[in-house]
Amino acid sequence: MKVKTTFKKDEKIKVISFDLDGTLVDHSFADAVWIDGMAKLYCKKTGIDIEKAKKEILRNYDEIGDHSTKWYDLDYWFSKLNLEGSPRELMEAHKDKVRLYDGVKDVLENLCKKYRLVLFSNAYRPFMEIEIEQSGIGAYFEKTVSSVSDFERVKDTVAYTKLCSLLGVSPEEVLHVGDHEKFDHLYPSAVGIRSLLICHNKCYPRETFSLKDVLKILK
């Protein structure tokens, strides 16, 4: 059955860029590290109960905001909150929580036969590498790029322009697939990159797709 969509396949597309968290990998690992794990360390440091610790942690994150590279940097948060241990220890303790969404490997296996695949994430490099290793998807990608670690900026219009330059392609030759309306749709679209907004468990006031839809559209 054909997917009903206003998105039209473009034969000029050579590269498909994928977001990671919320697109290929669910939020189990991120939540275990950034919320539960960090709250437990903060609870140990301050002596407050775990629920108050979570609220304090989330308040600190909100004050920085996800348009700052600091928001994604565990080293920054360990230093700012004066937590014991290390980001590496925290991530390693929860790496078994990395979960791929259903059908991810089938989609990547099919697409990599025809397109150059790239992973382009706001996750900082050490976090991203654990997710790639644990999920076993590294072999499908020509490059894995952490915007905050490699470009020292979030996935804004400048970052997408830098990505195209790194890959040696024009924006018109790239399709980006992700779940965040700004980072994965509005910003790439602003520089001429086509995008498909993925919706696993949330809805936007615009057309969204599943990963299987992406495969059907591009076949």
C-alpha positions as CSV (number, residue, x, y, z in Angstrom):
1,M,0.0,0.0,0.0
2,K,1.4,3.4,-1.0
3,V,2.0,6.0,1.7
4,K,-0.2,9.1,1.3
5,T,2.0,12.1,1.6
6,T,2.8,15.5,0.1
7,F,6.5,14.6,0.3
8,K,7.8,13.7,-3.2
9,K,10.8,11.5,-3.8
10,D,13.7,13.5,-5.3
11,E,16.1,11.6,-7.5
12,K,18.9,14.2,-6.6
13,I,19.0,12.9,-3.0
14,K,22.3,11.1,-2.4
15,V,22.7,11.3,1.4
16,I,20.2,10.5,4.2
17,S,21.0,12.0,7.5
18,F,19.4,10.5,10.6
19,D,18.9,12.0,14.1
20,L,19.6,9.4,16.8
21,D,17.6,9.9,20.1
22,G,13.9,9.8,19.6
23,T,14.4,8.7,16.0
24,L,16.4,5.5,15.9
25,V,16.9,5.0,19.6
26,D,14.2,5.5,22.2
27,H,14.6,7.6,25.3
28,S,15.2,4.8,27.8
29,F,18.9,5.3,28.0
30,A,18.7,9.1,28.0
31,D,16.2,9.1,30.8
32,A,18.1,6.6,32.8
33,V,21.3,8.8,32.6
34,W,19.9,12.3,32.5
35,I,17.0,12.0,34.9
36,D,17.2,8.9,37.2
37,G,21.0,8.6,37.3
38,M,21.8,12.3,37.7
39,A,19.0,12.6,40.3
40,K,20.5,9.8,42.4
41,L,23.9,11.4,42.4
42,Y,22.4,14.8,43.3
43,C,20.4,13.1,46.0
44,K,23.5,11.6,47.4
45,K,25.3,14.9,47.4
46,T,22.5,17.0,48.9
47,G,20.6,14.6,51.0
48,I,17.2,15.6,49.6
49,D,14.7,13.0,48.5
50,I,14.8,11.5,45.0
51,E,11.7,13.3,43.7
52,K,13.0,16.7,44.8
53,A,16.4,15.8,43.3
54,K,14.7,15.1,39.9
55,K,12.9,18.5,40.1
56,E,16.1,20.3,40.9
57,I,18.0,18.5,38.1
58,L,15.2,19.3,35.5
59,R,15.1,22.9,36.7
60,N,18.8,23.3,36.1
61,Y,18.4,21.8,32.6
62,D,15.5,24.2,31.8
63,E,17.6,27.2,32.9
64,I,20.2,26.4,30.3
65,G,17.8,25.2,27.5
66,D,18.4,22.8,24.6
67,H,19.8,25.5,22.3
68,S,23.0,25.6,24.4
69,T,25.7,23.0,23.9
70,K,26.1,22.8,27.7
71,W,22.6,21.2,27.9
72,Y,24.1,18.1,26.2
73,D,27.4,18.0,28.0
74,L,27.6,15.6,31.0
75,D,31.1,16.8,31.9
76,Y,29.6,20.3,32.3
77,W,26.8,19.1,34.6
78,F,29.0,17.0,36.8
79,S,31.3,20.0,37.3
80,K,28.4,22.5,37.8
81,L,26.6,20.3,40.3
82,N,29.8,19.0,41.9
83,L,28.7,15.4,41.6
84,E,30.8,12.4,42.6
85,G,32.0,9.8,40.0
86,S,32.2,10.5,36.3
87,P,30.0,10.8,33.2
88,R,31.6,7.7,31.8
89,E,30.8,5.6,34.9
90,L,27.2,6.9,34.9
91,M,26.7,6.1,31.2
92,E,28.3,2.7,31.5
93,A,26.1,1.8,34.4
94,H,23.0,2.4,32.2
95,K,24.2,1.3,28.8
96,D,21.9,-1.8,28.9
97,K,19.0,0.6,28.6
98,V,19.8,1.5,24.9
99,R,16.8,0.4,22.8
100,L,16.3,0.7,19.1
101,Y,12.8,1.4,17.9
102,D,11.2,-1.6,16.0
103,G,12.3,-2.0,12.5
104,V,15.3,0.3,12.6
105,K,17.8,-2.2,11.3
106,D,15.6,-3.3,8.5
107,V,15.1,0.3,7.3
108,L,18.8,1.1,7.5
109,E,19.8,-2.2,5.8
110,N,17.6,-1.3,2.8
111,L,18.5,2.3,2.6
112,C,22.3,1.8,2.8
113,K,22.2,-0.1,-0.4
114,K,21.3,3.0,-2.4
115,Y,22.1,6.0,-0.3
116,R,25.0,7.3,1.8
117,L,23.8,7.2,5.4
118,V,25.0,9.7,8.1
119,L,24.2,10.0,11.8
120,F,23.8,13.6,12.8
121,S,22.9,14.1,16.5
122,N,22.9,16.8,19.2
123,A,24.1,14.1,21.7
124,Y,27.6,14.7,22.8
125,R,30.2,12.3,21.4
126,P,30.7,9.9,24.3
127,F,27.0,9.5,24.9
128,M,26.4,9.0,21.2
129,E,29.2,6.4,20.9
130,I,27.7,4.2,23.6
131,E,24.3,4.3,21.9
132,I,25.9,3.3,18.6
133,E,27.9,0.5,20.1
134,Q,25.1,-0.9,22.2
135,S,22.5,-0.8,19.4
136,G,24.9,-2.2,16.7
137,I,24.0,0.3,14.0
138,G,27.5,1.8,13.4
139,A,28.2,-0.2,10.3
140,Y,25.3,1.3,8.4
141,F,26.7,4.8,8.6
142,E,29.4,6.5,6.5
143,K,29.9,9.1,9.2
144,T,28.6,9.8,12.7
145,V,28.6,13.5,13.6
146,S,27.9,15.0,17.0
147,S,27.0,18.6,16.3
148,V,27.8,19.8,19.9
149,S,31.1,17.9,20.0
150,D,32.3,18.1,16.4
151,F,30.8,21.5,15.4
152,E,30.6,23.0,18.9
153,R,27.0,24.1,18.2
154,V,23.5,22.6,18.2
155,K,22.0,21.4,14.9
156,D,21.1,24.9,13.6
157,T,21.3,26.2,10.1
158,V,25.1,26.8,10.4
159,A,25.6,23.2,11.6
160,Y,23.6,21.8,8.6
161,T,25.6,23.9,6.2
162,K,28.8,22.5,7.8
163,L,27.5,19.0,7.5
164,C,26.9,19.4,3.8
165,S,30.4,20.8,3.4
166,L,31.9,17.9,5.4
167,L,30.1,15.4,3.1
168,G,30.9,17.3,-0.1
169,V,27.3,17.6,-1.2
170,S,24.8,20.4,-1.8
171,P,21.8,20.8,0.6
172,E,19.5,19.6,-2.3
173,E,21.3,16.2,-2.2
174,V,20.5,15.6,1.5
175,L,17.4,14.3,3.2
176,H,17.3,14.6,7.0
177,V,15.1,12.3,9.1
178,G,14.4,13.2,12.8
179,D,11.9,13.8,15.5
180,H,12.5,17.4,16.7
181,E,10.5,20.1,14.9
182,K,13.2,22.7,15.1
183,F,16.4,20.7,15.0
184,D,15.3,18.1,12.5
185,H,12.8,20.0,10.3
186,L,12.8,23.8,10.5
187,Y,16.6,24.3,10.6
188,P,17.5,21.8,7.8
189,S,14.6,23.1,5.7
190,A,15.9,26.7,6.1
191,V,19.1,25.8,4.2
192,G,17.5,23.7,1.5
193,I,17.7,20.3,3.0
194,R,14.6,18.2,2.6
195,S,13.3,16.6,5.8
196,L,10.9,14.0,7.1
197,L,9.6,14.5,10.7
198,I,9.4,11.2,12.5
199,C,6.6,10.7,15.0
200,H,6.9,7.6,17.3
201,N,4.7,8.7,20.2
202,K,4.0,12.4,19.8
203,C,2.2,14.5,17.2
204,Y,3.0,17.8,15.5
205,P,0.6,20.2,13.7
206,R,2.3,19.1,10.4
207,E,2.7,16.0,8.4
208,T,4.7,13.3,10.2
209,F,6.0,9.8,9.3
210,S,7.2,6.5,10.7
211,L,10.5,5.0,9.8
212,K,8.8,2.4,7.7
213,D,7.1,5.3,5.8
214,V,10.5,6.7,5.0
215,L,11.5,3.4,3.4
216,K,8.3,3.2,1.4
217,I,8.6,6.8,0.2
218,L,12.2,6.3,-1.0
219,K,11.9,2.9,-2.6
